[in-house]
Amino acid sequence: MKETQKGYWIYSVIAIIFGMGLFAFFAYLLYDLIVKLATTEISNDTLIQSLITLIITVFIGGYFSKGLEQRNNKKLETYKVQKEVALNIIDLMGMIVNNKNKEQAIQLLIVESYKVKLFFDDELLKSINNFCQEKDTSKYNLYYIDITDKLKKYF
């Protein structure tokens, strides 16, 4: 317990020093700006140019950061859904291979295959359809291994 507290104190001290240093840097920039404005003549053109630059930077930066955030959120949600569907498929296939509620599990696997069409490639969908249509139970293990290998590439 003391080791985690020691690490916590070290992290806290470093964070406080960094925060105060950042605050001091901003204070220095503000001080420098005030000194330069007081000692040099500023024209309306300079002021307008700096305001336009500031506004354009803020709006364009905000636009691109929102776009990037939206794209990353979409990828994350797709990953979560793919993971959930993949785990459901593996569970259902395990039930079928072990002959537990086989007919019901096949029907549920067919329902999950509709989601596979949306979030995975067609090759995986074909493999699942072949698995569901297979009558020879000795080939179930081969399909199981093949499908799990295809699902691995999404993780």
C-alpha positions as CSV (number, residue, x, y, z in Angstrom):
1,M,0.0,0.0,0.0
2,K,2.9,2.4,0.7
3,E,4.3,1.9,-2.7
4,T,1.1,3.1,-4.4
5,Q,0.9,6.1,-2.1
6,K,4.6,6.9,-2.8
7,G,3.8,6.8,-6.6
8,Y,0.7,8.9,-6.0
9,W,2.7,11.6,-4.2
10,I,5.4,11.6,-6.9
11,Y,2.8,11.9,-9.6
12,S,1.0,14.7,-7.6
13,V,4.1,16.7,-7.1
14,I,5.1,16.4,-10.8
15,A,1.5,17.4,-11.9
16,I,1.5,20.4,-9.6
17,I,4.9,21.6,-10.7
18,F,3.9,21.2,-14.4
19,G,0.6,23.0,-13.8
20,M,2.3,25.9,-12.0
21,G,4.9,26.1,-14.8
22,L,2.2,26.2,-17.4
23,F,0.5,29.0,-15.4
24,A,3.7,30.9,-15.1
25,F,4.3,30.5,-18.9
26,F,0.9,32.0,-19.7
27,A,1.6,34.8,-17.2
28,Y,4.9,35.5,-18.9
29,L,3.2,35.6,-22.3
30,L,0.6,38.0,-21.1
31,Y,3.2,40.2,-19.4
32,D,5.3,40.2,-22.6
33,L,2.2,41.1,-24.7
34,I,1.4,44.0,-22.4
35,V,5.0,45.3,-22.5
36,K,5.1,45.1,-26.3
37,L,1.7,46.8,-26.7
38,A,2.9,49.6,-24.3
39,T,6.3,50.2,-26.0
40,T,5.4,49.9,-29.7
41,E,2.9,51.6,-31.8
42,I,0.0,49.4,-32.8
43,S,-2.0,50.0,-35.9
44,N,-5.5,49.1,-36.7
45,D,-4.3,46.8,-39.5
46,T,-2.2,44.8,-37.1
47,L,-5.1,44.5,-34.7
48,I,-7.5,43.4,-37.4
49,Q,-5.0,40.9,-38.8
50,S,-4.4,39.3,-35.4
51,L,-8.1,39.1,-34.6
52,I,-8.9,37.5,-38.0
53,T,-6.0,35.0,-37.5
54,L,-7.3,34.2,-34.0
55,I,-10.9,33.7,-35.2
56,I,-10.0,31.6,-38.2
57,T,-7.6,29.4,-36.1
58,V,-10.3,28.8,-33.5
59,F,-13.1,28.0,-35.9
60,I,-11.0,25.9,-38.3
61,G,-9.3,24.1,-35.4
62,G,-12.7,23.5,-33.8
63,Y,-14.2,22.1,-37.0
64,F,-11.3,19.7,-37.6
65,S,-11.2,18.6,-34.0
66,K,-14.9,17.8,-34.0
67,G,-14.6,15.9,-37.3
68,L,-11.7,13.9,-35.9
69,E,-13.6,13.2,-32.7
70,Q,-16.7,12.1,-34.6
71,R,-14.6,9.8,-36.8
72,N,-12.9,8.2,-33.8
73,N,-16.2,7.7,-32.0
74,K,-17.6,6.0,-35.0
75,K,-14.6,3.6,-35.2
76,L,-14.9,2.9,-31.4
77,E,-18.6,2.1,-31.6
78,T,-18.1,-0.1,-34.7
79,Y,-15.4,-1.9,-32.8
80,K,-17.7,-2.4,-29.8
81,V,-20.5,-3.8,-31.9
82,Q,-18.1,-6.1,-33.8
83,K,-16.7,-7.4,-30.6
84,E,-20.2,-8.1,-29.2
85,V,-21.4,-9.8,-32.3
86,A,-18.2,-11.9,-32.6
87,L,-18.6,-13.1,-29.0
88,N,-22.2,-14.0,-29.6
89,I,-21.3,-16.0,-32.7
90,I,-18.5,-17.8,-30.9
91,D,-20.9,-18.7,-28.0
92,L,-23.6,-19.9,-30.3
93,M,-21.2,-22.0,-32.3
94,G,-19.8,-23.5,-29.1
95,M,-23.3,-24.5,-28.2
96,I,-23.8,-26.1,-31.6
97,V,-20.5,-28.0,-31.5
98,N,-21.3,-29.3,-28.0
99,N,-24.9,-30.3,-29.1
100,K,-26.6,-28.1,-26.5
101,N,-29.9,-26.7,-27.7
102,K,-28.6,-27.2,-31.2
103,E,-31.7,-26.2,-33.2
104,Q,-32.3,-23.1,-31.2
105,A,-28.6,-22.1,-31.4
106,I,-28.7,-22.5,-35.2
107,Q,-31.7,-20.2,-35.4
108,L,-30.0,-17.6,-33.1
109,L,-26.8,-17.9,-35.2
110,I,-28.8,-17.2,-38.3
111,V,-30.2,-14.1,-36.6
112,E,-26.7,-13.0,-35.7
113,S,-25.6,-13.5,-39.3
114,Y,-27.8,-10.5,-40.2
115,K,-25.5,-8.3,-38.1
116,V,-22.5,-9.9,-39.7
117,K,-23.6,-8.6,-43.1
118,L,-23.5,-5.1,-41.7
119,F,-20.2,-5.1,-39.7
120,F,-18.0,-7.9,-41.2
121,D,-17.0,-9.0,-44.7
122,D,-19.0,-11.3,-47.0
123,E,-16.5,-14.1,-46.6
124,L,-17.3,-14.5,-42.9
125,L,-21.0,-14.5,-43.7
126,K,-20.6,-17.3,-46.3
127,S,-18.7,-19.3,-43.7
128,I,-21.4,-18.9,-41.1
129,N,-24.1,-19.8,-43.6
130,N,-22.1,-22.9,-44.6
131,F,-21.8,-23.8,-40.9
132,C,-25.5,-23.4,-40.4
133,Q,-26.4,-25.6,-43.4
134,E,-23.9,-28.3,-42.6
135,K,-25.5,-31.6,-41.7
136,D,-22.4,-33.5,-40.9
137,T,-21.5,-32.8,-37.3
138,S,-17.9,-34.0,-37.7
139,K,-17.2,-30.9,-39.8
140,Y,-18.4,-28.5,-37.2
141,N,-15.0,-28.2,-35.6
142,L,-13.4,-27.2,-38.9
143,Y,-15.9,-24.5,-39.5
144,Y,-15.6,-23.3,-35.9
145,I,-11.8,-22.9,-36.2
146,D,-12.2,-21.2,-39.6
147,I,-14.7,-18.7,-38.4
148,T,-12.8,-17.9,-35.2
149,D,-9.7,-17.3,-37.3
150,K,-11.6,-14.9,-39.5
151,L,-13.0,-13.1,-36.5
152,K,-9.6,-12.7,-35.0
153,K,-8.5,-10.3,-37.7
154,Y,-11.1,-7.7,-36.4
155,F,-9.4,-7.6,-33.0
